[in-house]
Amino acid sequence: MTTELELKQALYNEYDGFADKRHKKLDSNNTFMIDDRSPGDHGADNKLLSYFCMMFASVESPRRVRVRLLRNVPSGQAVKAWAQKYRASSTSTSLEFDVTPERLIMLDELARAVEAIVSAGGYKIKSYKYVCPRVANCLRRLAGALRMQWR
């Protein structure tokens, strides 16, 4: 059984620290930036580009991680169905849900739902061409990190 500290350490290693880089101790924070952002995702004003989907994971307990997608959250029929199925909190600018070992498959399902938006073509938001594959990859990366801890 993985402890909360072990889970935090695994995510700390996977994502090179906490979302708030000022924190270094595992007992001082629990939130990780999981959106794989890089300097190229910032404009000349050093702010994130408007089409960027911010993604965070917070360790709530050894068996529960809270995932939040903010701002340009991919939205499509399959994502809406997924949100209903898992009773995720969803608005036009956010999607929040809890992942547990028993429901880990939900991350892979959401990744497929997000990819479905662009695979069919005809999507209205042009940035989805870049946003959707990236969000799906980030969800799968988190699923892999959690799988290693929750096996």
Buried (B, 14 or more C-beta within 10 A) or exposed (E): EBEBEEBBBBBBEBBEBBBEEEBEEBEEBBBBBBBEBEEEBEEEEEEBBEBBBBBBBBBBEBBBBBBBBBBBBBBBEBBEEBBEEBEBEBEEEBBBBBBBBEEBEBBBBBBBBBBBBBEEEEBEBEBBEBBBBBBBBBBBBBBEBBEEBBE
